[in-house]
Amino acid sequence: MELIDNLSIGFAAAFTLQNLIYAFVGCLLGTLIGVLPGIGPVPTIAMLLPVTYALPPVAALIMLAGIYYGSQYGGSTTAILVNLPGESSSVVTVIDGHQMAKRGRAGAALATAGIGSFFAGSVATLVLAAFAPPLTELAFKFGPAEYFSLMVLGLIGAVVLASGSLLKAICMIILGLLLGLVGTDVNSGVARYSFDIPELTDGISFIAIAMGVFGYGEIISNLSKPEEDRQVYTAEVHGLWPTREDFKNIVPAILRGTTLGCSLGILPGGGSLLSAFASYTLEKKLKLKQGEIPFGQGNIRGVAGPESANNAGAQTSFIPLLTLGIPGNPVMALMVGAMTIHNIQPGPQVMTSNPELFWGLIASMWIGNAMLVILNLPLIGIWIKFLSIPYRWLFPAIVLFCAIGVYSTNNNTFDIWMVAVFGVIGYAFIKLGCEPAPLLLGLILGPMMEENLRRALLLSRGDWSVFVTRPISAGLLVACALMLVIVLMPAVRSKREEAFVEEG
Protein backbone atom coordinates (compact mmCIF):
# COMPACT_ATOMS: atom_id res chain seq x y z
CA MET A 1 0.00 0.00 0.00
CA GLU A 2 2.88 2.33 0.88
CA LEU A 3 4.44 1.65 -2.55
CA ILE A 4 1.21 2.71 -4.33
CA ASP A 5 1.08 5.93 -2.26
CA ASN A 6 4.72 6.67 -3.11
CA LEU A 7 4.20 6.00 -6.82
CA SER A 8 1.13 8.25 -6.87
CA ILE A 9 3.37 11.07 -5.52
CA GLY A 10 5.89 10.23 -8.27
CA PHE A 11 3.38 10.19 -11.14
CA ALA A 12 1.83 13.44 -9.88
CA ALA A 13 5.31 15.03 -10.07
CA ALA A 14 6.27 13.45 -13.43
CA PHE A 15 2.95 14.09 -15.21
CA THR A 16 3.31 17.88 -15.34
CA LEU A 17 3.69 19.39 -18.82
CA GLN A 18 7.16 20.77 -18.02
CA ASN A 19 8.51 17.41 -16.76
CA LEU A 20 6.98 15.49 -19.69
CA ILE A 21 8.72 17.88 -22.13
CA TYR A 22 12.08 17.42 -20.37
CA ALA A 23 11.61 13.62 -20.28
CA PHE A 24 11.00 13.69 -24.05
CA VAL A 25 14.02 15.97 -24.68
CA GLY A 26 16.22 13.63 -22.59
CA CYS A 27 14.99 10.49 -24.42
CA LEU A 28 15.41 12.09 -27.85
CA LEU A 29 18.92 13.38 -27.05
CA GLY A 30 19.84 9.99 -25.54
CA THR A 31 18.73 8.14 -28.68
CA LEU A 32 20.67 10.55 -30.92
CA ILE A 33 23.92 10.35 -28.93
CA GLY A 34 23.53 6.57 -28.76
CA VAL A 35 23.20 6.40 -32.55
CA LEU A 36 26.22 8.69 -33.17
CA PRO A 37 29.26 6.49 -32.47
CA GLY A 38 31.72 7.58 -29.84
CA ILE A 39 29.79 10.39 -28.17
CA GLY A 40 28.00 8.51 -25.36
CA PRO A 41 26.03 9.80 -22.34
CA VAL A 42 28.99 10.90 -20.17
CA PRO A 43 30.26 13.85 -22.30
CA THR A 44 26.67 14.83 -23.22
CA ILE A 45 25.53 14.99 -19.59
CA ALA A 46 28.79 16.76 -18.64
CA MET A 47 28.15 19.41 -21.33
CA LEU A 48 24.52 19.85 -20.21
CA LEU A 49 25.25 20.15 -16.46
CA PRO A 50 25.58 23.98 -16.59
CA VAL A 51 22.15 24.13 -18.34
CA THR A 52 20.51 22.42 -15.34
CA TYR A 53 21.26 25.48 -13.14
CA ALA A 54 18.21 27.20 -14.64
CA LEU A 55 15.90 24.16 -14.32
CA PRO A 56 13.90 22.91 -11.33
CA PRO A 57 15.67 19.90 -9.68
CA VAL A 58 13.04 17.30 -10.72
CA ALA A 59 13.02 18.44 -14.38
CA ALA A 60 16.84 18.52 -14.51
CA LEU A 61 17.26 14.96 -13.17
CA ILE A 62 14.41 13.59 -15.33
CA MET A 63 16.13 14.99 -18.45
CA LEU A 64 19.61 13.69 -17.50
CA ALA A 65 18.21 10.24 -16.64
CA GLY A 66 16.39 10.17 -20.01
CA ILE A 67 19.71 10.86 -21.79
CA TYR A 68 21.31 7.92 -19.95
CA TYR A 69 18.77 5.19 -20.59
CA GLY A 70 17.91 6.64 -24.03
CA SER A 71 21.52 6.13 -25.10
CA GLN A 72 21.18 2.41 -24.27
CA TYR A 73 18.43 2.22 -26.93
CA GLY A 74 20.32 4.28 -29.52
CA GLY A 75 23.63 2.45 -29.02
CA SER A 76 22.17 -0.77 -30.38
CA THR A 77 21.24 0.89 -33.71
CA THR A 78 24.82 1.56 -34.86
CA ALA A 79 25.99 -1.73 -33.31
CA ILE A 80 23.54 -3.64 -35.54
CA LEU A 81 23.77 -1.55 -38.72
CA VAL A 82 27.41 -0.48 -39.00
CA ASN A 83 29.23 -2.79 -36.55
CA LEU A 84 29.98 0.14 -34.22
CA PRO A 85 29.01 0.10 -30.54
CA GLY A 86 27.40 3.55 -30.17
CA GLU A 87 27.62 3.05 -26.40
CA SER A 88 30.04 0.87 -24.40
CA SER A 89 27.27 -1.50 -23.26
CA SER A 90 26.41 -2.20 -26.93
CA VAL A 91 29.81 -3.88 -27.50
CA VAL A 92 28.21 -7.33 -27.12
CA THR A 93 25.25 -6.51 -29.39
CA VAL A 94 27.76 -6.01 -32.24
CA ILE A 95 28.69 -9.74 -32.25
CA ASP A 96 25.33 -11.15 -33.41
CA GLY A 97 23.38 -7.98 -34.24
CA HIS A 98 25.65 -6.99 -37.11
CA GLN A 99 25.69 -10.56 -38.44
CA MET A 100 21.86 -10.42 -38.51
CA ALA A 101 22.10 -7.19 -40.57
CA LYS A 102 24.46 -8.95 -43.00
CA ARG A 103 21.85 -11.70 -43.39
CA GLY A 104 19.23 -9.08 -44.29
CA ARG A 105 17.57 -9.26 -40.84
CA ALA A 106 18.49 -5.78 -39.56
CA GLY A 107 14.79 -4.90 -39.01
CA ALA A 108 14.18 -7.96 -36.79
CA ALA A 109 17.40 -7.22 -34.83
CA LEU A 110 16.42 -3.56 -34.24
CA ALA A 111 12.84 -4.49 -33.27
CA THR A 112 14.17 -7.16 -30.85
CA ALA A 113 16.52 -4.61 -29.28
CA GLY A 114 13.61 -2.14 -28.88
CA ILE A 115 11.19 -4.70 -27.39
CA GLY A 116 13.82 -6.13 -25.03
CA SER A 117 14.89 -2.66 -23.92
CA PHE A 118 11.31 -1.55 -23.21
CA PHE A 119 10.37 -4.68 -21.24
CA ALA A 120 13.62 -4.72 -19.23
CA GLY A 121 13.44 -0.98 -18.55
CA SER A 122 9.85 -1.25 -17.27
CA VAL A 123 10.62 -4.24 -15.01
CA ALA A 124 13.84 -2.64 -13.71
CA THR A 125 11.91 0.52 -12.79
CA LEU A 126 9.43 -1.61 -10.83
CA VAL A 127 12.36 -3.31 -9.05
CA LEU A 128 13.84 0.12 -8.32
CA ALA A 129 10.53 1.30 -6.83
CA ALA A 130 9.78 -1.84 -4.80
CA PHE A 131 13.18 -3.04 -3.64
CA ALA A 132 15.39 0.05 -3.36
CA PRO A 133 15.49 0.09 0.47
CA PRO A 134 16.17 -3.66 1.10
CA LEU A 135 18.50 -4.02 -1.91
CA THR A 136 20.82 -1.31 -0.62
CA GLU A 137 21.52 -3.54 2.40
CA LEU A 138 23.02 -6.11 -0.01
CA ALA A 139 25.21 -3.44 -1.60
CA PHE A 140 26.40 -2.43 1.90
CA LYS A 141 27.87 -5.94 2.33
CA PHE A 142 30.12 -5.50 -0.71
CA GLY A 143 33.54 -4.26 0.30
CA PRO A 144 36.69 -3.96 -1.87
CA ALA A 145 37.42 -7.71 -1.57
CA GLU A 146 33.94 -8.62 -2.86
CA TYR A 147 34.16 -6.19 -5.78
CA PHE A 148 37.56 -7.57 -6.77
CA SER A 149 36.24 -11.16 -6.71
CA LEU A 150 33.13 -10.13 -8.69
CA MET A 151 35.31 -8.56 -11.39
CA VAL A 152 37.55 -11.65 -11.58
CA LEU A 153 34.36 -13.65 -12.16
CA GLY A 154 33.37 -11.20 -14.91
CA LEU A 155 36.72 -11.65 -16.68
CA ILE A 156 36.60 -15.44 -16.50
CA GLY A 157 33.07 -15.27 -17.88
CA ALA A 158 34.45 -13.18 -20.77
CA VAL A 159 36.70 -16.09 -21.80
CA VAL A 160 33.50 -17.97 -22.70
CA LEU A 161 32.46 -15.01 -24.88
CA ALA A 162 35.22 -15.41 -27.42
CA SER A 163 34.63 -17.65 -30.40
CA GLY A 164 37.68 -19.81 -31.03
CA SER A 165 40.62 -20.77 -28.89
CA LEU A 166 40.71 -20.25 -25.13
CA LEU A 167 44.33 -19.13 -25.42
CA LYS A 168 43.38 -16.23 -27.75
CA ALA A 169 40.54 -15.19 -25.40
CA ILE A 170 42.86 -15.19 -22.37
CA CYS A 171 45.52 -13.23 -24.32
CA MET A 172 42.91 -10.60 -25.29
CA ILE A 173 41.81 -10.18 -21.66
CA ILE A 174 45.44 -9.85 -20.49
CA LEU A 175 46.09 -7.28 -23.25
CA GLY A 176 42.99 -5.35 -22.06
CA LEU A 177 44.22 -5.44 -18.44
CA LEU A 178 47.69 -4.22 -19.52
CA LEU A 179 46.19 -1.33 -21.54
CA GLY A 180 44.12 -0.45 -18.46
CA LEU A 181 47.35 0.04 -16.45
CA VAL A 182 48.44 2.97 -18.66
CA GLY A 183 47.86 6.30 -16.91
CA THR A 184 48.31 7.67 -13.42
CA ASP A 185 48.77 5.38 -10.40
CA VAL A 186 45.67 5.62 -8.20
CA ASN A 187 47.56 5.63 -4.89
CA SER A 188 50.86 7.43 -5.58
CA GLY A 189 49.72 9.75 -8.39
CA VAL A 190 52.79 8.81 -10.46
CA ALA A 191 52.41 8.43 -14.25
CA ARG A 192 53.16 4.90 -15.46
CA TYR A 193 53.59 3.33 -18.92
CA SER A 194 52.90 6.76 -20.43
CA PHE A 195 56.35 6.97 -22.12
CA ASP A 196 56.51 10.70 -21.30
CA ILE A 197 53.49 11.36 -23.55
CA PRO A 198 51.35 13.87 -21.55
CA GLU A 199 48.09 12.69 -23.20
CA LEU A 200 48.62 9.14 -21.86
CA THR A 201 48.73 10.23 -18.20
CA ASP A 202 44.90 10.06 -18.13
CA GLY A 203 45.00 6.54 -19.57
CA ILE A 204 43.98 5.28 -23.01
CA SER A 205 40.44 6.34 -23.90
CA PHE A 206 37.96 3.44 -23.95
CA ILE A 207 36.10 5.20 -26.77
CA ALA A 208 39.29 5.47 -28.86
CA ILE A 209 39.94 1.73 -28.51
CA ALA A 210 36.29 0.70 -29.12
CA MET A 211 35.95 2.94 -32.19
CA GLY A 212 39.34 1.86 -33.57
CA VAL A 213 39.07 -1.88 -33.00
CA PHE A 214 35.42 -2.24 -34.03
CA GLY A 215 34.83 0.67 -36.43
CA TYR A 216 38.07 1.44 -38.25
CA GLY A 217 39.22 -2.21 -38.10
CA GLU A 218 36.05 -3.30 -39.92
CA ILE A 219 36.46 -0.49 -42.49
CA ILE A 220 40.08 -1.49 -43.27
CA SER A 221 38.95 -5.12 -43.55
CA ASN A 222 36.17 -4.14 -45.99
CA LEU A 223 38.47 -1.94 -48.07
CA SER A 224 40.95 -4.81 -48.39
CA LYS A 225 38.31 -6.86 -50.26
CA PRO A 226 37.37 -6.56 -53.96
CA GLU A 227 34.52 -4.08 -54.59
CA GLU A 228 31.90 -6.78 -55.29
CA ASP A 229 32.62 -8.37 -51.86
CA ARG A 230 32.83 -5.02 -50.08
CA GLN A 231 29.36 -5.18 -48.65
CA VAL A 232 28.37 -4.37 -45.09
CA TYR A 233 24.87 -5.83 -45.56
CA THR A 234 22.91 -7.98 -47.93
CA ALA A 235 21.08 -5.78 -50.43
CA GLU A 236 17.59 -6.94 -49.48
CA VAL A 237 16.21 -6.48 -46.00
CA HIS A 238 13.35 -8.85 -45.38
CA GLY A 239 11.02 -8.73 -42.40
CA LEU A 240 11.08 -5.55 -40.33
CA TRP A 241 9.60 -7.51 -37.41
CA PRO A 242 10.66 -10.72 -35.63
CA THR A 243 8.88 -13.90 -36.81
CA ARG A 244 6.82 -16.22 -34.56
CA GLU A 245 9.87 -18.52 -34.28
CA ASP A 246 12.01 -15.52 -33.27
CA PHE A 247 9.54 -14.62 -30.52
CA LYS A 248 9.81 -18.17 -29.12
CA ASN A 249 13.57 -17.64 -28.80
CA ILE A 250 13.66 -14.02 -27.66
CA VAL A 251 11.02 -14.11 -24.89
CA PRO A 252 13.05 -16.42 -22.56
CA ALA A 253 16.26 -14.53 -23.48
CA ILE A 254 14.64 -11.18 -22.58
CA LEU A 255 13.43 -12.59 -19.24
CA ARG A 256 16.91 -13.97 -18.42
CA GLY A 257 18.61 -10.72 -19.50
CA THR A 258 16.20 -8.61 -17.43
CA THR A 259 16.81 -10.75 -14.31
CA LEU A 260 20.61 -10.55 -14.71
CA GLY A 261 20.53 -6.81 -15.43
CA CYS A 262 18.38 -6.09 -12.38
CA SER A 263 20.74 -8.13 -10.17
CA LEU A 264 24.06 -6.73 -11.43
CA GLY A 265 22.88 -3.14 -11.89
CA ILE A 266 22.47 -2.72 -8.12
CA LEU A 267 26.17 -3.32 -7.52
CA PRO A 268 28.35 -0.24 -8.00
CA GLY A 269 30.64 -0.98 -10.94
CA GLY A 270 28.14 -3.50 -12.33
CA GLY A 271 25.68 -1.39 -14.29
CA SER A 272 24.79 -1.93 -17.92
CA LEU A 273 28.15 -3.10 -19.29
CA LEU A 274 28.77 -6.06 -16.96
CA SER A 275 25.08 -7.02 -17.25
CA ALA A 276 25.30 -7.17 -21.06
CA PHE A 277 28.47 -9.32 -20.96
CA ALA A 278 27.00 -11.65 -18.32
CA SER A 279 23.79 -12.05 -20.33
CA TYR A 280 25.64 -12.93 -23.54
CA THR A 281 27.80 -15.44 -21.64
CA LEU A 282 24.66 -17.08 -20.23
CA GLU A 283 22.89 -17.24 -23.61
CA LYS A 284 25.97 -18.79 -25.20
CA LYS A 285 26.14 -21.43 -22.44
CA LEU A 286 22.59 -22.61 -23.20
CA LYS A 287 22.19 -25.37 -25.76
CA LEU A 288 21.19 -24.35 -29.28
CA LYS A 289 17.82 -25.61 -30.51
CA GLN A 290 17.64 -27.65 -33.69
CA GLY A 291 18.06 -25.38 -36.73
CA GLU A 292 19.03 -22.37 -34.57
CA ILE A 293 21.77 -20.14 -36.00
CA PRO A 294 25.07 -20.47 -34.03
CA PHE A 295 26.27 -17.56 -31.88
CA GLY A 296 28.58 -15.19 -33.71
CA GLN A 297 26.66 -15.76 -36.96
CA GLY A 298 23.46 -13.85 -36.19
CA ASN A 299 21.63 -15.60 -33.33
CA ILE A 300 18.71 -13.37 -32.29
CA ARG A 301 19.18 -14.38 -28.62
CA GLY A 302 22.59 -12.66 -28.80
CA VAL A 303 20.69 -9.37 -29.33
CA ALA A 304 17.65 -9.95 -27.07
CA GLY A 305 19.56 -10.99 -23.91
CA PRO A 306 22.29 -8.29 -23.77
CA GLU A 307 19.97 -5.47 -24.89
CA SER A 308 17.49 -6.36 -22.10
CA ALA A 309 20.32 -6.73 -19.57
CA ASN A 310 21.98 -3.39 -20.37
CA ASN A 311 18.70 -1.46 -20.01
CA ALA A 312 17.78 -3.23 -16.77
CA GLY A 313 21.32 -2.61 -15.47
CA ALA A 314 21.21 1.07 -16.46
CA GLN A 315 18.01 1.69 -14.50
CA THR A 316 18.77 -0.38 -11.38
CA SER A 317 22.16 1.41 -11.15
CA PHE A 318 20.11 4.34 -9.80
CA ILE A 319 19.47 2.31 -6.61
CA PRO A 320 22.90 2.86 -4.94
CA LEU A 321 22.82 6.51 -6.07
CA LEU A 322 19.35 7.35 -4.74
CA THR A 323 19.54 5.32 -1.54
CA LEU A 324 23.24 5.38 -0.55
CA GLY A 325 24.52 8.39 -2.44
CA ILE A 326 27.15 6.10 -4.06
CA PRO A 327 27.64 6.67 -7.80
CA GLY A 328 28.10 3.25 -9.40
CA ASN A 329 29.44 4.56 -12.73
CA PRO A 330 30.59 7.85 -14.37
CA VAL A 331 27.01 8.79 -15.39
CA MET A 332 25.81 8.40 -11.80
CA ALA A 333 28.77 10.53 -10.65
CA LEU A 334 27.50 13.30 -12.96
CA MET A 335 23.99 12.84 -11.53
CA VAL A 336 25.50 13.47 -8.06
CA GLY A 337 26.97 16.67 -9.53
CA ALA A 338 23.53 17.69 -10.83
CA MET A 339 21.99 17.07 -7.38
CA THR A 340 24.67 19.08 -5.55
CA ILE A 341 24.14 21.99 -8.03
CA HIS A 342 20.58 22.14 -6.60
CA ASN A 343 21.79 21.76 -2.98
CA ILE A 344 20.42 18.20 -2.68
CA GLN A 345 22.58 15.80 -0.68
CA PRO A 346 22.34 12.37 -2.39
CA GLY A 347 21.76 9.49 0.00
CA PRO A 348 19.09 7.83 2.15
CA GLN A 349 17.62 11.18 3.26
CA VAL A 350 16.49 12.04 -0.32
CA MET A 351 13.61 9.56 0.00
CA THR A 352 12.26 11.28 3.11
CA SER A 353 13.32 14.93 2.62
CA ASN A 354 12.51 15.18 -1.10
CA PRO A 355 9.94 12.47 -1.98
CA GLU A 356 8.75 14.34 -5.12
CA LEU A 357 12.27 14.19 -6.54
CA PHE A 358 12.90 10.53 -5.58
CA TRP A 359 9.57 9.08 -6.72
CA GLY A 360 9.15 11.59 -9.59
CA LEU A 361 12.43 10.37 -11.09
CA ILE A 362 11.31 6.73 -10.77
CA ALA A 363 7.87 7.44 -12.32
CA SER A 364 9.51 9.37 -15.18
CA MET A 365 11.43 6.20 -16.16
CA TRP A 366 8.19 4.39 -17.07
CA ILE A 367 7.08 7.41 -19.08
CA GLY A 368 10.55 7.64 -20.69
CA ASN A 369 10.56 3.94 -21.67
CA ALA A 370 7.16 4.34 -23.35
CA MET A 371 8.43 7.44 -25.18
CA LEU A 372 11.53 5.56 -26.36
CA VAL A 373 9.48 2.72 -27.86
CA ILE A 374 7.19 5.24 -29.62
CA LEU A 375 10.31 7.08 -30.86
CA ASN A 376 12.40 4.06 -31.89
CA LEU A 377 10.12 1.42 -33.43
CA PRO A 378 8.77 3.72 -36.22
CA LEU A 379 12.38 4.81 -36.93
CA ILE A 380 13.42 1.24 -37.85
CA GLY A 381 12.39 1.85 -41.47
CA ILE A 382 14.51 5.03 -41.56
CA TRP A 383 17.57 3.28 -40.11
CA ILE A 384 17.14 0.50 -42.70
CA LYS A 385 17.50 3.15 -45.44
CA PHE A 386 21.19 3.24 -44.42
CA LEU A 387 21.48 -0.17 -46.05
CA SER A 388 20.96 1.26 -49.55
CA ILE A 389 23.86 3.75 -49.17
CA PRO A 390 26.83 2.63 -51.33
CA TYR A 391 29.83 1.65 -49.18
CA ARG A 392 32.05 4.29 -50.85
CA TRP A 393 29.75 6.95 -49.29
CA LEU A 394 29.14 5.11 -46.04
CA PHE A 395 32.70 4.48 -44.86
CA PRO A 396 33.92 8.13 -45.03
CA ALA A 397 30.81 9.12 -43.03
CA ILE A 398 31.59 6.47 -40.37
CA VAL A 399 35.24 7.65 -40.21
CA LEU A 400 34.07 11.27 -39.84
CA PHE A 401 31.47 10.52 -37.12
CA CYS A 402 33.99 8.44 -35.17
CA ALA A 403 36.57 11.25 -35.37
CA ILE A 404 34.00 13.86 -34.24
CA GLY A 405 32.77 11.60 -31.42
CA VAL A 406 36.26 10.84 -30.13
CA TYR A 407 37.43 14.46 -30.41
CA SER A 408 34.33 15.82 -28.60
CA THR A 409 35.00 13.60 -25.57
CA ASN A 410 38.26 15.31 -24.52
CA ASN A 411 38.72 18.01 -27.23
CA ASN A 412 42.00 16.27 -27.99
CA THR A 413 43.44 15.45 -31.43
CA PHE A 414 45.69 12.79 -29.85
CA ASP A 415 42.61 10.58 -29.39
CA ILE A 416 41.94 10.67 -33.17
CA TRP A 417 45.46 9.32 -33.80
CA MET A 418 44.82 6.63 -31.17
CA VAL A 419 41.67 5.55 -33.05
CA ALA A 420 43.72 5.24 -36.24
CA VAL A 421 46.39 3.12 -34.47
CA PHE A 422 43.77 0.85 -32.91
CA GLY A 423 42.03 0.60 -36.29
CA VAL A 424 45.17 -1.09 -37.67
CA ILE A 425 45.34 -3.28 -34.54
CA GLY A 426 41.62 -4.14 -35.01
CA TYR A 427 42.33 -5.19 -38.61
CA ALA A 428 45.14 -7.44 -37.30
CA PHE A 429 42.68 -8.99 -34.80
CA ILE A 430 40.25 -9.77 -37.68
CA LYS A 431 43.09 -11.43 -39.65
CA LEU A 432 44.22 -13.43 -36.59
CA GLY A 433 40.66 -14.46 -35.68
CA CYS A 434 40.72 -12.77 -32.25
CA GLU A 435 37.48 -11.50 -30.64
CA PRO A 436 37.99 -7.90 -29.38
CA ALA A 437 35.07 -7.96 -26.87
CA PRO A 438 37.11 -9.58 -24.00
CA LEU A 439 39.85 -6.97 -24.56
CA LEU A 440 37.36 -4.15 -23.93
CA LEU A 441 36.04 -5.82 -20.78
CA GLY A 442 39.62 -6.23 -19.50
CA LEU A 443 40.33 -2.57 -20.26
CA ILE A 444 37.26 -1.37 -18.32
CA LEU A 445 37.47 -3.75 -15.36
CA GLY A 446 41.30 -3.60 -15.06
CA PRO A 447 41.62 -0.21 -13.29
CA MET A 448 38.57 -0.97 -11.07
CA MET A 449 40.05 -4.38 -10.14
CA GLU A 450 43.39 -2.83 -9.27
CA GLU A 451 41.78 -0.11 -7.16
CA ASN A 452 39.68 -2.63 -5.20
CA LEU A 453 42.60 -5.08 -4.82
CA ARG A 454 44.84 -2.39 -3.36
CA ARG A 455 42.07 -1.01 -1.16
CA ALA A 456 41.29 -4.50 0.20
CA LEU A 457 45.00 -5.13 0.95
CA LEU A 458 45.36 -1.71 2.61
CA LEU A 459 42.38 -2.41 4.88
CA SER A 460 43.68 -5.91 5.73
CA ARG A 461 47.27 -4.61 6.18
CA GLY A 462 48.59 -6.75 3.36
CA ASP A 463 46.81 -9.95 4.41
CA TRP A 464 45.77 -11.79 1.20
CA SER A 465 43.51 -14.16 3.13
CA VAL A 466 40.88 -11.37 3.22
CA PHE A 467 39.66 -12.63 -0.19
CA VAL A 468 38.84 -16.12 1.16
CA THR A 469 37.80 -15.31 4.75
CA ARG A 470 34.94 -13.02 3.69
CA PRO A 471 32.01 -15.30 2.72
CA ILE A 472 30.71 -13.42 -0.36
CA SER A 473 34.22 -12.92 -1.78
CA ALA A 474 35.10 -16.59 -1.14
CA GLY A 475 31.85 -17.73 -2.83
CA LEU A 476 32.62 -15.64 -5.93
CA LEU A 477 36.19 -17.02 -6.12
CA VAL A 478 34.86 -20.59 -5.80
CA ALA A 479 32.52 -19.84 -8.73
CA CYS A 480 35.57 -18.56 -10.69
CA ALA A 481 37.50 -21.76 -9.95
CA LEU A 482 34.53 -23.96 -10.95
CA MET A 483 34.13 -22.09 -14.26
CA LEU A 484 37.84 -22.52 -15.03
CA VAL A 485 37.79 -26.24 -14.17
CA ILE A 486 34.67 -26.85 -16.30
CA VAL A 487 36.03 -24.91 -19.32
CA LEU A 488 39.45 -26.62 -19.10
CA MET A 489 38.05 -30.16 -18.73
CA PRO A 490 39.13 -32.19 -21.82
CA ALA A 491 35.55 -33.32 -22.63
CA VAL A 492 34.17 -29.78 -22.39
CA ARG A 493 37.11 -28.36 -24.36
CA SER A 494 36.69 -30.80 -27.24
CA LYS A 495 32.92 -30.13 -27.39
CA ARG A 496 33.57 -26.35 -27.28
CA GLU A 497 36.07 -26.64 -30.15
CA GLU A 498 33.59 -28.77 -32.14
CA ALA A 499 30.89 -26.10 -31.61
CA PHE A 500 33.18 -23.35 -32.87
CA VAL A 501 34.27 -25.46 -35.86
CA GLU A 502 30.56 -25.80 -36.74
CA GLU A 503 30.14 -22.03 -36.33
CA GLY A 504 33.07 -21.35 -38.65
Buried (B, 14 or more C-beta within 10 A) or exposed (E): EEEEEBBEBBBEBBBBEEBBEBBBBBBBBBBBBBBBBBBBBBBBBBEBBEEBEEBBBBBBBBBBBBBBBBBBBBBBBBBBBBBBBBBBBBBBBBBBBBBBBBBBBBBBBBBBBBBBBBBBBBBBBBBBBEBBEEBBEBBEEBBBBBBBBBBBBBBBBBBBBBBBBBEBBBBBBBBBBBBBBBBBEEEEEEBEEBEEEEBBBBBBBBBBBBBBBBBBBBBBBBEEEEEEEBBBBBEEBEEBBBEEEBBEBBBBBBBBBBBBBBBBBBBBBBBBBBBBBBBBBBBBEEEBEEEEBBBBBBBBBBBBBBBBBBBBBBBBBBBBBBBBBBBBBBBBBBBBBBBEBBEBEBBBEBBEEBBBBBBBBBBBBBBBBBBBBEBBBEBBEEBBEBBEEEBEEBBEEBBEBBBBBBBBBBEBEBBBEBBBBBBBBBBEBBEEEBBBBBBBBBBBBBBBBBBBBBBBBEEBEEEEEBBEEBEBBBEBBEBBEEBEEEBEEEEEBEEBEEBBEEBE
